């Protein structure tokens, strides 16, 4: 038993924060940062990890549970898909790049759980210079449609879903895409055969699009 090694490890743990970040493609990564660092330091590590150039559109969110009497707020370690509907969770907060991490991530639990998300949308996709940036917007919109966070008329949802199908399956092919082929994809929260038919009809129109 190495007492000195144990003491050094304890000192490192008290001086740093372990942050588990979930990305839009459902991957995750643990970042270790100095407790005294500001949010911008963690954001910079995340962007470098992703090799993402157009950074202004994205941010990190974290969720705190509602504190009970005599207890402090704690970050939920629930699975990401459970977070939006968890009955004891507050709305998610954006990590402030100008504030120290220890002032925002106050729980004693480790790792701290954060979600990488689109923070600002653009009205004209052409303003996004990088294909990689557009890819992350696509992932975010897909998640928002599936979780019913994105409220839109059914025709608009069907159009967005048809682009998801085009991305997943490529051009429509009568030999490969038989009647009902859309049912194999989960596109919206309450998916009906009628909706799937509309999406399939729109998918046919996207030939050659990437």
C-alpha positions in Angstrom: 0.0 0.0 0.0 1.7 3.2 -1.2 0.5 6.0 1.1 2.3 8.7 -0.9 0.8 7.6 -4.2 -2.7 7.5 -2.6 -2.2 11.1 -1.2 -1.1 12.3 -4.6 -4.1 10.7 -6.3 -6.4 12.3 -3.7 -4.9 15.7 -4.3 -5.4 15.4 -8.1 -9.0 14.4 -7.5 -9.7 17.4 -5.3 -8.0 19.8 -7.8 -9.8 18.5 -10.9 -13.2 17.7 -12.2 -14.1 14.7 -14.3 -16.7 15.6 -16.9 -18.5 13.0 -19.0 -19.8 14.6 -22.2 -22.4 12.9 -24.4 -22.2 13.8 -28.1 -24.9 14.0 -30.7 -23.7 10.8 -32.4 -24.3 9.0 -29.1 -20.6 8.6 -28.3 -19.1 9.9 -25.1 -15.8 11.1 -23.7 -14.4 11.9 -20.2 -12.5 15.2 -19.9 -10.5 16.0 -16.8 -10.2 19.7 -16.1 -8.9 22.0 -13.3 -11.6 22.9 -10.8 -10.5 26.6 -11.0 -10.9 26.6 -14.8 -13.7 28.5 -16.5 -16.4 26.9 -18.7 -14.6 28.1 -21.8 -11.7 25.7 -21.0 -13.9 22.6 -21.1 -15.7 23.9 -24.2 -12.3 24.3 -25.9 -11.3 20.7 -25.0 -14.6 19.5 -26.4 -14.3 21.4 -29.7 -10.7 20.2 -30.1 -11.8 16.6 -29.4 -14.5 16.9 -32.2 -12.2 18.9 -34.4 -15.1 21.3 -34.9 -14.2 24.7 -36.4 -17.5 26.6 -36.4 -17.9 26.7 -32.6 -20.3 29.5 -32.0 -23.4 27.4 -32.7 -22.8 24.8 -30.0 -22.6 24.5 -26.3 -22.8 22.1 -23.3 -25.8 21.6 -21.2 -26.1 20.0 -17.7 -29.0 19.1 -15.6 -29.5 19.5 -11.9 -32.0 17.6 -9.7 -34.4 19.5 -7.5 -32.8 19.6 -4.0 -34.6 18.2 -1.0 -34.4 19.9 2.4 -31.0 19.6 3.9 -29.5 18.5 0.6 -27.6 20.2 -2.2 -28.4 20.0 -5.8 -26.8 17.1 -7.6 -26.2 16.4 -11.3 -28.3 13.5 -12.6 -26.3 10.6 -13.8 -29.3 9.1 -15.6 -29.0 7.8 -19.1 -29.3 10.7 -21.7 -32.5 9.4 -23.2 -34.2 9.5 -19.7 -33.2 13.0 -18.9 -36.0 15.0 -20.6 -38.8 13.1 -18.9 -37.2 12.5 -15.4 -39.8 13.9 -12.9 -37.3 15.4 -10.5 -35.1 17.2 -13.0 -34.9 20.9 -13.6 -34.6 22.3 -17.1 -31.1 21.9 -18.5 -28.8 24.8 -18.1 -26.1 26.0 -20.6 -22.6 25.9 -19.3 -21.4 29.5 -19.0 -18.0 29.9 -20.6 -17.2 32.9 -18.4 -17.9 31.3 -15.0 -15.7 28.9 -13.1 -16.7 25.2 -13.5 -16.8 24.6 -9.8 -19.4 27.4 -9.5 -21.7 25.6 -12.0 -21.0 21.9 -11.5 -21.6 21.9 -7.8 -22.3 18.2 -7.1 -19.8 16.1 -5.3 -20.5 13.2 -7.6 -18.1 12.3 -10.4 -18.1 12.3 -13.3 -20.2 15.4 -14.1 -22.7 14.7 -16.9 -23.0 17.2 -19.8 -24.6 17.1 -23.2 -23.1 18.6 -26.4 -25.9 20.3 -28.3 -26.7 22.9 -30.9 -27.3 26.2 -29.1 -28.0 28.6 -31.9 -29.7 27.6 -35.2 -29.3 29.4 -38.5 -32.2 30.4 -40.8 -30.0 29.7 -43.9 -28.1 26.4 -43.8 -25.8 27.9 -46.5 -24.3 30.1 -43.8 -22.7 27.0 -42.4 -19.3 26.7 -44.1 -18.3 23.2 -42.9 -20.0 20.0 -43.9 -19.1 18.7 -40.5 -21.0 21.5 -38.9 -24.1 20.7 -41.0 -23.7 17.1 -39.9 -24.0 18.0 -36.3 -27.1 20.2 -37.0 -28.6 17.1 -38.7 -27.9 14.9 -35.7 -29.5 17.5 -33.4 -32.6 17.9 -35.5 -33.0 14.2 -35.8 -32.9 13.8 -32.0 -35.4 16.7 -31.5 -37.8 15.1 -34.0 -37.6 11.7 -32.4 -38.0 13.0 -28.9 -40.9 15.3 -30.0 -39.0 18.4 -28.8 -39.3 19.9 -32.3 -42.9 21.0 -32.7 -43.9 21.4 -36.4 -46.8 20.7 -38.7 -46.9 17.0 -39.9 -45.9 17.9 -43.5 -42.8 19.7 -42.3 -41.9 16.8 -40.0 -42.4 14.4 -42.9 -40.0 16.4 -45.1 -37.4 16.5 -42.4 -37.8 12.8 -41.8 -37.4 12.1 -45.5 -34.0 13.8 -45.4 -33.1 11.5 -42.5 -34.1 8.5 -44.7 -32.1 9.8 -47.6 -29.1 10.1 -45.3 -29.5 6.6 -43.9 -30.5 4.7 -47.0 -29.4 6.8 -49.9 -31.5 7.1 -53.1 -34.8 5.3 -53.4 -34.5 2.0 -55.1 -37.6 0.0 -56.0 -35.7 -3.3 -55.8 -34.4 -2.6 -52.3 -37.1 -0.4 -50.8 -40.3 -2.4 -50.8 -43.6 -1.3 -49.4 -43.3 -0.5 -45.7 -39.5 -0.1 -45.7 -39.8 3.1 -43.7 -41.2 1.2 -40.8 -37.7 -0.1 -40.1 -36.6 3.4 -39.1 -37.7 5.2 -36.0 -38.3 8.7 -37.2 -40.8 10.4 -34.9 -42.3 9.7 -31.5 -45.7 8.7 -32.8 -45.0 7.1 -36.1 -48.1 5.9 -38.1 -48.4 4.0 -41.4 -49.8 7.1 -43.0 -46.8 9.2 -41.9 -44.4 6.5 -43.2 -46.1 6.6 -46.6 -45.8 10.3 -46.9 -42.1 10.1 -45.9 -41.6 7.3 -48.5 -43.2 9.5 -51.2 -40.9 12.4 -50.3 -37.9 10.1 -50.2 -38.3 9.3 -53.9 -37.8 13.0 -54.7 -34.4 13.3 -53.1 -32.5 11.2 -55.7 -29.0 12.4 -56.1 -29.0 14.5 -52.9 -26.4 13.9 -50.2 
